[in-house]
Amino acid sequence: MTISKQTEPSWLPVVLSFALGLLFASPQASAHVKMNKTVPANGASVAPGLAEIRFSFTDAVRITLVKVTRHESKVTLPPVSELPRKFVTKAKIAFEPMAPGNYAVMWTGVGKDGHVMQGAFSFSVVSPNANLPDKDVR
């Protein structure tokens, strides 16, 4: 008498691999929010008195931290407005008017998918006597 050992079906590993592939390849799992634009832009030179920083994202994000530091003094400027409490695609964060100097902005946010992201950019506030490019040049 022959006793046969029952084995799992040969198709089971194929089905599991396919299911895992779908999970990890789905657009929802791989799509992350990106920053479209900031005002001021990275590397920009702006006139004294800048009092807000604007962010634009590809999809809704909840901004959890915005840190603006003046390079020369290493002083971090506290925002005078609250960070948005909801998920947003655009945000304006108000600050006291900024004096001439070089500034670094670091931000952190979380997408609706739970993905935490962060970024940084820098800009300069130039002295009132500096020549800035004409905004009306066509």
N, CA, C and O atoms as a GROMACS GRO file, in nm:
protein
  552
    1MET      N    1   0.083  -0.116   0.000
    1MET     CA    2   0.000   0.000   0.000
    1MET      C    3   0.089   0.124   0.000
    1MET      O    4   0.186   0.133   0.075
    2THR      N    5   0.053   0.218  -0.086
    2THR     CA    6   0.131   0.341  -0.098
    2THR      C    7   0.056   0.453  -0.029
    2THR      O    8  -0.062   0.475  -0.054
    3ILE      N    9   0.127   0.523   0.058
    3ILE     CA   10   0.067   0.638   0.125
    3ILE      C   11   0.120   0.763   0.056
    3ILE      O   12   0.241   0.786   0.051
    4SER      N   13   0.030   0.842   0.004
    4SER     CA   14   0.074   0.964  -0.064
    4SER      C   15   0.061   1.083   0.031
    4SER      O   16  -0.035   1.094   0.107
    5LYS      N   17   0.158   1.167   0.024
    5LYS     CA   18   0.158   1.288   0.108
    5LYS      C   19   0.088   1.398   0.030
    5LYS      O   20   0.123   1.426  -0.085
    6GLN      N   21  -0.010   1.462   0.093
    6GLN     CA   22  -0.083   1.568   0.024
    6GLN      C   23   0.002   1.695   0.031
    6GLN      O   24   0.048   1.735   0.138
    7THR      N   25   0.021   1.757  -0.082
    7THR     CA   26   0.098   1.881  -0.087
    7THR      C   27   0.005   1.995  -0.127
    7THR      O   28  -0.103   1.973  -0.182
    8GLU      N   29   0.050   2.117  -0.099
    8GLU     CA   30  -0.033   2.231  -0.138
    8GLU      C   31  -0.034   2.242  -0.289
    8GLU      O   32   0.061   2.199  -0.355
    9PRO      N   33  -0.138   2.298  -0.344
    9PRO     CA   34  -0.147   2.310  -0.489
    9PRO      C   35  -0.032   2.391  -0.545
    9PRO      O   36   0.016   2.486  -0.482
   10SER      N   37   0.012   2.354  -0.664
   10SER     CA   38   0.126   2.423  -0.725
   10SER      C   39   0.091   2.564  -0.768
   10SER      O   40   0.182   2.644  -0.792
   11TRP      N   41  -0.036   2.598  -0.779
   11TRP     CA   42  -0.077   2.732  -0.822
   11TRP      C   43  -0.077   2.832  -0.707
   11TRP      O   44  -0.082   2.953  -0.733
   12LEU      N   45  -0.072   2.787  -0.582
   12LEU     CA   46  -0.080   2.877  -0.467
   12LEU      C   47   0.033   2.981  -0.465
   12LEU      O   48   0.005   3.099  -0.446
   13PRO      N   49   0.160   2.942  -0.485
   13PRO     CA   50   0.265   3.045  -0.486
   13PRO      C   51   0.248   3.146  -0.599
   13PRO      O   52   0.281   3.263  -0.582
   14VAL      N   53   0.196   3.102  -0.712
   14VAL     CA   54   0.174   3.193  -0.825
   14VAL      C   55   0.067   3.296  -0.790
   14VAL      O   56   0.084   3.416  -0.816
   15VAL      N   57  -0.042   3.250  -0.730
   15VAL     CA   58  -0.150   3.341  -0.693
   15VAL      C   59  -0.104   3.440  -0.586
   15VAL      O   60  -0.135   3.559  -0.595
   16LEU      N   61  -0.030   3.393  -0.488
   16LEU     CA   62   0.021   3.483  -0.384
   16LEU      C   63   0.117   3.586  -0.441
   16LEU      O   64   0.111   3.703  -0.404
   17SER      N   65   0.204   3.544  -0.530
   17SER     CA   66   0.297   3.638  -0.594
   17SER      C   67   0.223   3.743  -0.674
   17SER      O   68   0.256   3.861  -0.669
   18PHE      N   69   0.121   3.699  -0.748
   18PHE     CA   70   0.042   3.792  -0.828
   18PHE      C   71  -0.029   3.893  -0.738
   18PHE      O   72  -0.029   4.013  -0.768
   19ALA      N   73  -0.090   3.846  -0.629
   19ALA     CA   74  -0.161   3.936  -0.537
   19ALA      C   75  -0.067   4.037  -0.474
   19ALA      O   76  -0.100   4.155  -0.465
   20LEU      N   77   0.050   3.992  -0.432
   20LEU     CA   78   0.148   4.085  -0.374
   20LEU      C   79   0.196   4.185  -0.478
   20LEU      O   80   0.217   4.302  -0.447
   21GLY      N   81   0.213   4.140  -0.600
   21GLY     CA   82   0.254   4.229  -0.709
   21GLY      C   83   0.151   4.338  -0.732
   21GLY      O   84   0.188   4.454  -0.751
   22LEU      N   85   0.024   4.303  -0.731
   22LEU     CA   86  -0.081   4.403  -0.748
   22LEU      C   87  -0.082   4.503  -0.634
   22LEU      O   88  -0.099   4.623  -0.656
   23LEU      N   89  -0.063   4.455  -0.514
   23LEU     CA   90  -0.063   4.543  -0.398
   23LEU      C   91   0.049   4.646  -0.407
   23LEU      O   92   0.025   4.764  -0.385
   24PHE      N   93   0.169   4.601  -0.438
   24PHE     CA   94   0.283   4.692  -0.439
   24PHE      C   95   0.293   4.774  -0.568
   24PHE      O   96   0.364   4.874  -0.570
   25ALA      N   97   0.225   4.734  -0.672
   25ALA     CA   98   0.232   4.807  -0.798
   25ALA      C   99   0.113   4.901  -0.816
   25ALA      O  100   0.106   4.972  -0.916
   26SER      N  101   0.021   4.901  -0.723
   26SER     CA  102  -0.098   4.984  -0.741
   26SER      C  103  -0.061   5.132  -0.737
   26SER      O  104   0.029   5.172  -0.663
   27PRO      N  105  -0.129   5.214  -0.817
   27PRO     CA  106  -0.099   5.357  -0.819
   27PRO      C  107  -0.116   5.420  -0.682
   27PRO      O  108  -0.039   5.509  -0.646
   28GLN      N  109  -0.215   5.377  -0.605
   28GLN     CA  110  -0.238   5.434  -0.473
   28GLN      C  111  -0.119   5.410  -0.381
   28GLN      O  112  -0.086   5.497  -0.300
   29ALA      N  113  -0.055   5.294  -0.392
   29ALA     CA  114   0.056   5.262  -0.304
   29ALA      C  115   0.184   5.334  -0.345
   29ALA      O  116   0.270   5.360  -0.261
   30SER      N  117   0.198   5.366  -0.474
   30SER     CA  118   0.324   5.423  -0.519
   30SER      C  119   0.317   5.574  -0.543
   30SER      O  120   0.422   5.636  -0.557
   31ALA      N  121   0.199   5.633  -0.549
   31ALA     CA  122   0.187   5.776  -0.577
   31ALA      C  123   0.204   5.854  -0.447
   31ALA      O  124   0.134   5.831  -0.349
   32HIS      N  125   0.298   5.947  -0.449
   32HIS     CA  126   0.321   6.032  -0.332
   32HIS      C  127   0.307   6.177  -0.372
   32HIS      O  128   0.333   6.214  -0.486
   33VAL      N  129   0.266   6.256  -0.278
   33VAL     CA  130   0.248   6.398  -0.300
   33VAL      C  131   0.384   6.464  -0.323
   33VAL      O  132   0.483   6.430  -0.258
   34LYS      N  133   0.387   6.557  -0.417
   34LYS     CA  134   0.510   6.633  -0.443
   34LYS      C  135   0.477   6.781  -0.437
   34LYS      O  136   0.363   6.821  -0.458
   35MET      N  137   0.578   6.862  -0.407
   35MET     CA  138   0.558   7.005  -0.406
   35MET      C  139   0.568   7.056  -0.550
   35MET      O  140   0.664   7.024  -0.621
   36ASN      N  141   0.470   7.136  -0.592
   36ASN     CA  142   0.471   7.197  -0.725
   36ASN      C  143   0.551   7.326  -0.728
   36ASN      O  144   0.631   7.350  -0.819
   37LYS      N  145   0.528   7.409  -0.627
   37LYS     CA  146   0.580   7.545  -0.633
   37LYS      C  147   0.587   7.605  -0.493
   37LYS      O  148   0.509   7.570  -0.404
   38THR      N  149   0.682   7.695  -0.476
   38THR     CA  150   0.688   7.775  -0.354
   38THR      C  151   0.702   7.920  -0.395
   38THR      O  152   0.757   7.951  -0.501
   39VAL      N  153   0.654   8.009  -0.310
   39VAL     CA  154   0.674   8.152  -0.328
   39VAL      C  155   0.723   8.204  -0.195
   39VAL      O  156   0.650   8.202  -0.096
   40PRO      N  157   0.848   8.251  -0.191
   40PRO     CA  158   0.940   8.266  -0.303
   40PRO      C  159   0.993   8.131  -0.352
   40PRO      O  160   0.992   8.031  -0.280
   41ALA      N  161   1.040   8.132  -0.476
   41ALA     CA  162   1.096   8.011  -0.537
   41ALA      C  163   1.234   7.983  -0.480
   41ALA      O  164   1.299   8.073  -0.426
   42ASN      N  165   1.279   7.861  -0.492
   42ASN     CA  166   1.413   7.823  -0.448
   42ASN      C  167   1.516   7.910  -0.521
   42ASN      O  168   1.515   7.918  -0.644
   43GLY      N  169   1.604   7.975  -0.445
   43GLY     CA  170   1.709   8.058  -0.502
   43GLY      C  171   1.667   8.199  -0.538
   43GLY      O  172   1.750   8.276  -0.588
   44ALA      N  173   1.542   8.236  -0.515
   44ALA     CA  174   1.493   8.369  -0.552
   44ALA      C  175   1.551   8.478  -0.464
   44ALA      O  176   1.593   8.454  -0.351
   45SER      N  177   1.553   8.599  -0.518
   45SER     CA  178   1.587   8.720  -0.442
   45SER      C  179   1.460   8.805  -0.439
   45SER      O  180   1.401   8.835  -0.543
   46VAL      N  181   1.420   8.844  -0.319
   46VAL     CA  182   1.296   8.920  -0.304
   46VAL      C  183   1.321   9.048  -0.227
   46VAL      O  184   1.423   9.062  -0.159
   47ALA      N  185   1.230   9.143  -0.239
   47ALA     CA  186   1.240   9.272  -0.171
   47ALA      C  187   1.216   9.255  -0.021
   47ALA      O  188   1.150   9.160   0.021
   48PRO      N  189   1.269   9.346   0.059
   48PRO     CA  190   1.246   9.341   0.204
   48PRO      C  191   1.097   9.349   0.235
   48PRO      O  192   1.018   9.406   0.159
   49GLY      N  193   1.059   9.291   0.347
   49GLY     CA  194   0.921   9.296   0.391
   49GLY      C  195   0.841   9.171   0.357
   49GLY      O  196   0.722   9.165   0.387
   50LEU      N  197   0.904   9.072   0.296
   50LEU     CA  198   0.834   8.947   0.268
   50LEU      C  199   0.770   8.899   0.398
   50LEU      O  200   0.837   8.890   0.501
   51ALA      N  201   0.640   8.869   0.394
   51ALA     CA  202   0.571   8.833   0.517
   51ALA      C  203   0.490   8.704   0.505
   51ALA      O  204   0.413   8.673   0.596
   52GLU      N  205   0.506   8.629   0.397
   52GLU     CA  206   0.438   8.501   0.386
   52GLU      C  207   0.514   8.410   0.290
   52GLU      O  208   0.583   8.456   0.198
   53ILE      N  209   0.500   8.282   0.316
   53ILE     CA  210   0.558   8.181   0.227
   53ILE      C  211   0.441   8.095   0.181
   53ILE      O  212   0.358   8.053   0.260
   54ARG      N  213   0.437   8.070   0.050
   54ARG     CA  214   0.327   7.992  -0.009
   54ARG      C  215   0.380   7.859  -0.061
   54ARG      O  216   0.491   7.849  -0.114
   55PHE      N  217   0.298   7.758  -0.046
   55PHE     CA  218   0.328   7.623  -0.091
   55PHE      C  219   0.216   7.575  -0.182
   55PHE      O  220   0.099   7.608  -0.160
   56SER      N  221   0.252   7.498  -0.285
   56SER     CA  222   0.154   7.435  -0.372
   56SER      C  223   0.198   7.289  -0.393
   56SER      O  224   0.314   7.263  -0.424
   57PHE      N  225   0.105   7.195  -0.375
   57PHE     CA  226   0.136   7.052  -0.383
   57PHE      C  227   0.053   6.984  -0.492
   57PHE      O  228  -0.051   7.036  -0.532
   58THR      N  229   0.099   6.868  -0.539
   58THR     CA  230   0.028   6.793  -0.643
   58THR      C  231  -0.100   6.729  -0.592
   58THR      O  232  -0.190   6.699  -0.672
   59ASP      N  233  -0.110   6.707  -0.462
   59ASP     CA  234  -0.229   6.648  -0.403
   59ASP      C  235  -0.238   6.699  -0.259
   59ASP      O  236  -0.147   6.767  -0.211
   60ALA      N  237  -0.346   6.667  -0.192
   60ALA     CA  238  -0.368   6.718  -0.057
   60ALA      C  239  -0.262   6.667   0.040
   60ALA      O  240  -0.225   6.550   0.038
   61VAL      N  241  -0.216   6.756   0.125
   61VAL     CA  242  -0.115   6.726   0.226
   61VAL      C  243  -0.152   6.803   0.353
   61VAL      O  244  -0.210   6.911   0.346
   62ARG      N  245  -0.117   6.747   0.465
   62ARG     CA  246  -0.132   6.819   0.592
   62ARG      C  247   0.007   6.862   0.634
   62ARG      O  248   0.092   6.779   0.667
   63ILE      N  249   0.030   6.992   0.634
   63ILE     CA  250   0.161   7.046   0.669
   63ILE      C  251   0.174   7.042   0.820
   63ILE      O  252   0.090   7.097   0.892
   64THR      N  253   0.279   6.978   0.869
   64THR     CA  254   0.297   6.962   1.013
   64THR      C  255   0.409   7.050   1.069
   64THR      O  256   0.415   7.072   1.190
   65LEU      N  257   0.498   7.100   0.982
   65LEU     CA  258   0.608   7.183   1.029
   65LEU      C  259   0.657   7.272   0.915
   65LEU      O  260   0.676   7.226   0.803
   66VAL      N  261   0.678   7.400   0.945
   66VAL     CA  262   0.746   7.493   0.855
   66VAL      C  263   0.845   7.568   0.942
   66VAL      O  264   0.808   7.636   1.037
   67LYS      N  265   0.972   7.554   0.907
   67LYS     CA  266   1.079   7.617   0.985
   67LYS      C  267   1.158   7.709   0.892
   67LYS      O  268   1.215   7.664   0.792
   68VAL      N  269   1.161   7.838   0.925
   68VAL     CA  270   1.235   7.937   0.847
   68VAL      C  271   1.350   7.986   0.933
   68VAL      O  272   1.329   8.038   1.043
   69THR      N  273   1.472   7.971   0.882
   69THR     CA  274   1.592   8.009   0.957
   69THR      C  275   1.672   8.110   0.877
   69THR      O  276   1.696   8.091   0.758
   70ARG      N  277   1.714   8.217   0.943
   70ARG     CA  278   1.801   8.316   0.880
   70ARG      C  279   1.944   8.266   0.894
   70ARG      O  280   1.991   8.243   1.005
   71HIS      N  281   2.014   8.249   0.780
   71HIS     CA  282   2.150   8.193   0.780
   71HIS      C  283   2.247   8.271   0.868
   71HIS      O  284   2.320   8.213   0.948
   72GLU      N  285   2.246   8.402   0.852
   72GLU     CA  286   2.348   8.484   0.919
   72GLU      C  287   2.342   8.473   1.071
   72GLU      O  288   2.446   8.468   1.137
   73SER      N  289   2.224   8.471   1.126
   73SER     CA  290   2.211   8.470   1.272
   73SER      C  291   2.170   8.334   1.328
   73SER      O  292   2.171   8.314   1.450
   74LYS      N  293   2.134   8.240   1.241
   74LYS     CA  294   2.086   8.107   1.281
   74LYS      C  295   1.957   8.116   1.362
   74LYS      O  296   1.921   8.021   1.432
   75VAL      N  297   1.888   8.229   1.353
   75VAL     CA  298   1.763   8.250   1.425
   75VAL      C  299   1.648   8.189   1.345
   75VAL      O  300   1.639   8.210   1.224
   76THR      N  301   1.562   8.114   1.412
   76THR     CA  302   1.444   8.056   1.350
   76THR      C  303   1.327   8.152   1.371
   76THR      O  304   1.300   8.194   1.483
   77LEU      N  305   1.260   8.185   1.262
   77LEU     CA  306   1.146   8.277   1.269
   77LEU      C  307   1.018   8.199   1.297
   77LEU      O  308   0.986   8.107   1.223
   78PRO      N  309   0.946   8.236   1.401
   78PRO     CA  310   0.819   8.165   1.427
   78PRO      C  311   0.710   8.218   1.334
   78PRO      O  312   0.703   8.338   1.308
   79PRO      N  313   0.625   8.129   1.283
   79PRO     CA  314   0.513   8.177   1.201
   79PRO      C  315   0.415   8.256   1.288
   79PRO      O  316   0.399   8.227   1.406
   80VAL      N  317   0.350   8.356   1.228
   80VAL     CA  318   0.249   8.432   1.301
   80VAL      C  319   0.108   8.381   1.270
   80VAL      O  320   0.011   8.424   1.332
   81SER      N  321   0.098   8.287   1.175
   81SER     CA  322  -0.030   8.222   1.148
   81SER      C  323  -0.016   8.074   1.181
   81SER      O  324   0.094   8.019   1.185
   82GLU      N  325  -0.131   8.011   1.204
   82GLU     CA  326  -0.128   7.868   1.232
   82GLU      C  327  -0.110   7.789   1.102
   82GLU      O  328  -0.147   7.836   0.994
   83LEU      N  329  -0.054   7.671   1.115
   83LEU     CA  330  -0.046   7.581   1.000
   83LEU      C  331  -0.187   7.531   0.971
   83LEU      O  332  -0.268   7.518   1.063
   84PRO      N  333  -0.217   7.502   0.844
   84PRO     CA  334  -0.351   7.450   0.813
   84PRO      C  335  -0.379   7.322   0.892
   84PRO      O  336  -0.293   7.236   0.906
   85ARG      N  337  -0.499   7.311   0.943
   85ARG     CA  338  -0.536   7.192   1.021
   85ARG      C  339  -0.592   7.081   0.934
   85ARG      O  340  -0.606   6.967   0.977
   86LYS      N  341  -0.626   7.116   0.809
   86LYS     CA  342  -0.683   7.020   0.717
   86LYS      C  343  -0.580   6.983   0.610
   86LYS      O  344  -0.472   7.041   0.604
   87PHE      N  345  -0.616   6.885   0.528
   87PHE     CA  346  -0.536   6.851   0.411
   87PHE      C  347  -0.562   6.959   0.306
   87PHE      O  348  -0.678   6.991   0.277
   88VAL      N  349  -0.456   7.014   0.249
   88VAL     CA  350  -0.468   7.123   0.151
   88VAL      C  351  -0.374   7.098   0.033
   88VAL      O  352  -0.276   7.024   0.046
   89THR      N  353  -0.404   7.159  -0.080
   89THR     CA  354  -0.312   7.155  -0.194
   89THR      C  355  -0.233   7.286  -0.202
   89THR      O  356  -0.129   7.291  -0.267
   90LYS      N  357  -0.284   7.391  -0.137
   90LYS     CA  358  -0.214   7.520  -0.133
   90LYS      C  359  -0.222   7.574   0.009
   90LYS      O  360  -0.322   7.557   0.078
   91ALA      N  361  -0.112   7.640   0.051
   91ALA     CA  362  -0.109   7.696   0.185
   91ALA      C  363  -0.026   7.824   0.186
   91ALA      O  364   0.071   7.836   0.112
   92LYS      N  365  -0.066   7.918   0.271
   92LYS     CA  366   0.009   8.040   0.296
   92LYS      C  367   0.040   8.044   0.444
   92LYS      O  368  -0.050   8.032   0.528
   93ILE      N  369   0.167   8.060   0.476
   93ILE     CA  370   0.209   8.069   0.616
   93ILE      C  371   0.265   8.210   0.636
   93ILE      O  372   0.359   8.250   0.567
   94ALA      N  373   0.208   8.284   0.730
   94ALA     CA  374   0.249   8.422   0.754
   94ALA      C  375   0.362   8.430   0.856
   94ALA      O  376   0.369   8.352   0.951
   95PHE      N  377   0.451   8.527   0.834
   95PHE     CA  378   0.563   8.556   0.923
   95PHE      C  379   0.572   8.706   0.943
   95PHE      O  380   0.511   8.782   0.868
   96GLU      N  381   0.647   8.749   1.044
   96GLU     CA  382   0.678   8.891   1.055
   96GLU      C  383   0.757   8.930   0.930
   96GLU      O  384   0.827   8.846   0.875
   97PRO      N  385   0.747   9.056   0.885
   97PRO     CA  386   0.823   9.097   0.767
   97PRO      C  387   0.972   9.066   0.784
   97PRO      O  388   1.031   9.093   0.888
   98MET      N  389   1.030   9.008   0.681
   98MET     CA  390   1.169   8.961   0.689
   98MET      C  391   1.268   9.068   0.646
   98MET      O  392   1.249   9.137   0.546
   99ALA      N  393   1.374   9.080   0.726
   99ALA     CA  394   1.482   9.174   0.698
   99ALA      C  395   1.575   9.116   0.592
   99ALA      O  396   1.572   8.995   0.567
  100PRO      N  397   1.658   9.199   0.530
  100PRO     CA  398   1.756   9.147   0.433
  100PRO      C  399   1.842   9.036   0.495
  100PRO      O  400   1.883   9.043   0.610
  101GLY      N  401   1.867   8.934   0.415
  101GLY     CA  402   1.948   8.821   0.459
  101GLY      C  403   1.914   8.698   0.376
  101GLY      O  404   1.831   8.703   0.286
  102ASN      N  405   1.979   8.589   0.408
  102ASN     CA  406   1.958   8.461   0.340
  102ASN      C  407   1.878   8.370   0.432
  102ASN      O  408   1.909   8.358   0.551
  103TYR      N  409   1.775   8.307   0.378
  103TYR     CA  410   1.684   8.226   0.457
  103TYR      C  411   1.673   8.084   0.402
  103TYR      O  412   1.679   8.062   0.281
  104ALA      N  413   1.658   7.990   0.493
  104ALA     CA  414   1.636   7.850   0.458
  104ALA      C  415   1.498   7.810   0.512
  104ALA      O  416   1.463   7.843   0.625
  105VAL      N  417   1.422   7.738   0.430
  105VAL     CA  418   1.290   7.691   0.471
  105VAL      C  419   1.293   7.539   0.468
  105VAL      O  420   1.330   7.479   0.367
  106MET      N  421   1.254   7.478   0.578
  106MET     CA  422   1.238   7.332   0.585
  106MET      C  423   1.092   7.305   0.620
  106MET      O  424   1.035   7.370   0.708
  107TRP      N  425   1.032   7.210   0.551
  107TRP     CA  426   0.892   7.178   0.578
  107TRP      C  427   0.874   7.027   0.588
  107TRP      O  428   0.951   6.949   0.532
  108THR      N  429   0.771   6.988   0.661
  108THR     CA  430   0.733   6.848   0.674
  108THR      C  431   0.582   6.840   0.659
  108THR      O  432   0.509   6.928   0.706
  109GLY      N  433   0.536   6.735   0.594
  109GLY     CA  434   0.392   6.715   0.578
  109GLY      C  435   0.362   6.567   0.567
  109GLY      O  436   0.452   6.484   0.558
  110VAL      N  437   0.233   6.538   0.568
  110VAL     CA  438   0.190   6.399   0.553
  110VAL      C  439   0.077   6.395   0.450
  110VAL      O  440  -0.016   6.477   0.456
  111GLY      N  441   0.085   6.300   0.357
  111GLY     CA  442  -0.020   6.283   0.258
  111GLY      C  443  -0.134   6.203   0.315
  111GLY      O  444  -0.123   6.144   0.422
  112LYS      N  445  -0.244   6.200   0.242
  112LYS     CA  446  -0.361   6.124   0.287
  112LYS      C  447  -0.331   5.975   0.294
  112LYS      O  448  -0.398   5.901   0.366
  113ASP      N  449  -0.228   5.930   0.220
  113ASP     CA  450  -0.189   5.789   0.225
  113ASP      C  451  -0.101   5.758   0.346
  113ASP      O  452  -0.059   5.644   0.364
  114GLY      N  453  -0.071   5.860   0.428
  114GLY     CA  454   0.011   5.840   0.547
  114GLY      C  455   0.160   5.859   0.522
  114GLY      O  456   0.240   5.851   0.615
  115HIS      N  457   0.197   5.883   0.397
  115HIS     CA  458   0.339   5.900   0.362
  115HIS      C  459   0.388   6.036   0.415
  115HIS      O  460   0.331   6.140   0.383
  116VAL      N  461   0.493   6.033   0.494
  116VAL     CA  462   0.554   6.156   0.546
  116VAL      C  463   0.657   6.204   0.445
  116VAL      O  464   0.740   6.127   0.396
  117MET      N  465   0.650   6.333   0.415
  117MET     CA  466   0.747   6.390   0.322
  117MET      C  467   0.803   6.518   0.379
  117MET      O  468   0.743   6.581   0.466
  118GLN      N  469   0.918   6.556   0.328
  118GLN     CA  470   0.980   6.679   0.372
  118GLN      C  471   1.059   6.739   0.258
  118GLN      O  472   1.094   6.671   0.162
  119GLY      N  473   1.085   6.866   0.271
  119GLY     CA  474   1.160   6.935   0.168
  119GLY      C  475   1.225   7.059   0.224
  119GLY      O  476   1.201   7.097   0.338
  120ALA      N  477   1.306   7.121   0.142
  120ALA     CA  478   1.376   7.243   0.184
  120ALA      C  479   1.404   7.328   0.061
  120ALA      O  480   1.419   7.277  -0.050
  121PHE      N  481   1.410   7.457   0.082
  121PHE     CA  482   1.451   7.550  -0.021
  121PHE      C  483   1.506   7.674   0.047
  121PHE      O  484   1.490   7.691   0.168
  122SER      N  485   1.569   7.760  -0.029
  122SER     CA  486   1.625   7.882   0.028
  122SER      C  487   1.599   8.000  -0.064
  122SER      O  488   1.573   7.984  -0.183
  123PHE      N  489   1.607   8.117  -0.008
  123PHE     CA  490   1.588   8.240  -0.083
  123PHE      C  491   1.661   8.352  -0.010
  123PHE      O  492   1.707   8.334   0.103
  124SER      N  493   1.671   8.467  -0.075
  124SER     CA  494   1.737   8.584  -0.015
  124SER      C  495   1.641   8.702  -0.015
  124SER      O  496   1.567   8.724  -0.111
  125VAL      N  497   1.643   8.775   0.094
  125VAL     CA  498   1.575   8.904   0.100
  125VAL      C  499   1.687   9.006   0.082
  125VAL      O  500   1.779   9.012   0.164
  126VAL      N  501   1.679   9.084  -0.024
  126VAL     CA  502   1.788   9.176  -0.057
  126VAL      C  503   1.764   9.313   0.006
  126VAL      O  504   1.652   9.347   0.043
  127SER      N  505   1.871   9.390   0.018
  127SER     CA  506   1.859   9.523   0.077
  127SER      C  507   1.777   9.613  -0.015
  127SER      O  508   1.769   9.586  -0.135
  128PRO      N  509   1.717   9.718   0.039
  128PRO     CA  510   1.630   9.805  -0.042
  128PRO      C  511   1.703   9.867  -0.162
  128PRO      O  512   1.638   9.904  -0.260
  129ASN      N  513   1.834   9.880  -0.156
  129ASN     CA  514   1.909   9.944  -0.265
  129ASN      C  515   1.949   9.846  -0.374
  129ASN      O  516   2.000   9.888  -0.477
  130ALA      N  517   1.928   9.718  -0.354
  130ALA     CA  518   1.969   9.617  -0.453
  130ALA      C  519   1.878   9.622  -0.575
  130ALA      O  520   1.760   9.656  -0.564
  131ASN      N  521   1.934   9.589  -0.688
  131ASN     CA  522   1.856   9.585  -0.812
  131ASN      C  523   1.790   9.449  -0.827
  131ASN      O  524   1.857   9.347  -0.838
  132LEU      N  525   1.658   9.450  -0.827
  132LEU     CA  526   1.582   9.328  -0.850
  132LEU      C  527   1.534   9.327  -0.995
  132LEU      O  528   1.513   9.434  -1.052
  133PRO      N  529   1.517   9.211  -1.055
  133PRO     CA  530   1.466   9.206  -1.193
  133PRO      C  531   1.326   9.269  -1.198
  133PRO      O  532   1.248   9.254  -1.104
  134ASP      N  533   1.296   9.340  -1.307
  134ASP     CA  534   1.164   9.398  -1.325
  134ASP      C  535   1.060   9.289  -1.337
  134ASP      O  536   1.078   9.193  -1.412
  135LYS      N  537   0.952   9.304  -1.264
  135LYS     CA  538   0.844   9.205  -1.271
  135LYS      C  539   0.759   9.224  -1.397
  135LYS      O  540   0.691   9.132  -1.442
  136ASP      N  541   0.764   9.347  -1.454
  136ASP     CA  542   0.678   9.375  -1.568
  136ASP      C  543   0.750   9.356  -1.702
  136ASP      O  544   0.696   9.397  -1.805
  137VAL      N  545   0.867   9.296  -1.703
  137VAL     CA  546   0.938   9.273  -1.828
  137VAL      C  547   0.858   9.170  -1.909
  137VAL      O  548   0.823   9.064  -1.858
  138ARG      N  549   0.831   9.202  -2.034
  138ARG     CA  550   0.752   9.110  -2.118
  138ARG      C  551   0.836   9.058  -2.229
  138ARG      O  552   0.788   8.979  -2.311
   0.00000   0.00000   0.00000
